Amino acid sequence: ARIAQLFSNLLGNAISHGAPDQPVLVEASASAEMFELSVANAGAAIPEGARKRLFQPFYRGEAHGPSQGLGLGLYIAAEIAKAHGGSIGVASSQAETRFTFQMPLEGEGALRP
């Protein structure tokens, strides 16, 4: 349920901050050791200074449209990732912004059935 919440937060963020006329891309893969989920959107690049603060609570970047949250979505997603032994990273350029969640499937922090 928490991984679904993490995904929902990343997807909502991509929709809110991406170019409205471009698709949001979602990719997922798994190997014996690692699960990876990425959400990407087109639009303006996130400035370097802002990227350093994205996962802090109550930080809000420039939003597109009337809807702005409290600035907790990426913070909550990062905390969920940590709780599962994983991490979230961001890469941003003029072509694309991509958030990537990685979580081990074996070893310390691995998800257990």
Secondary structure, DSSP 4 states (H G I P E B T S, - for coil): -HHHHHHHHHHHHHHHHS-TTS--EEEEEE-SSEEEEEEEE-SSPPPHHHHTTTTSTT-----SSS----S-HHHHHHHHHHHTT-EEEEEE-SS-EEEEEEEESSSTT----
